[in-house]
Amino acid sequence: MITILHITDLHIPDTNESAYDIDVHQNLLNTIQAMNDEAYGMVLVTGDIAYKQANFRSYEYVKQAFQTFYKPLYVLAGNHDTTEMLAQFFPNSFPNKQTNYRIPNPEITLLCMDSSASVITDSQVEWLQAELSQSKQVVLFVHHPILPTPVTYMESKYSLRRRESVLQVLEQHPYPIHIFCGHFHTDDVVTHKHITQYITPSILYQVNKQSTTFDIGSEAYGYRKICIDSQHVVTEVVWL
């Protein structure tokens, strides 16, 4: 069994920015401290490291903060990030400069897919098909949700383009698939056929799921603990 700790949507501002008057730097440090009190095998960060747009100061701050993690770290880009810049700070997260890749693990297929452009390309769909053809149970990490969710405002404004093409590929796979993502700033679980999607809360704030306009529903934050073996996935959100 492997335990993965998942965080997402850090939104660390540049030195001249304020993130809704929330001390998100301290939120991040508190989260890392709590995570390091856990026994884990790796850490997955699914994007939006920077607050509004990619910048060196935000990435440098996060890189320094992440140095306390004692197990492998994988960082994906979100729509507020730039993959090329992020790779300069976390080169081990982009093996052979690839942004879509499989994490080596003897028991389970762990896939990382880049959705930072807010759209999925044909080549990514082909890559996913090839990976699934070699796999049974699959765990997929991506910034954007793939399945539709009840998060009204985010669905209407910021959903992933061409996600239907990804869903069609996932539906054809005969084994369980677990998607772990962020982007929507909430805690949510959705199941469709043999596919279960888990949205992990942001480090910054959580939106009101039912609102049709932008509305911060909570300033609580946290991370997700994921325990995986060859047959099962068990997960919970740890709120701080």
Beta strands, then each sheet from edge to edge (+ up, - down):
strand 1: 2-7
strand 2: 42-46
strand 3: 73-76
strand 4: 101-103
strand 5: 109-113
strand 6: 138-142
strand 7: 177-181
strand 8: 188-192
strand 9: 195-199
strand 10: 206-207
strand 11: 216-218
strand 12: 222-228
strand 13: 233-239
sheet 1: 3+ 2+ 1+ 12- 13+
sheet 2: 4+ 5- 6- 7- 9- 8+
sheet 3: 10+ 11-
end
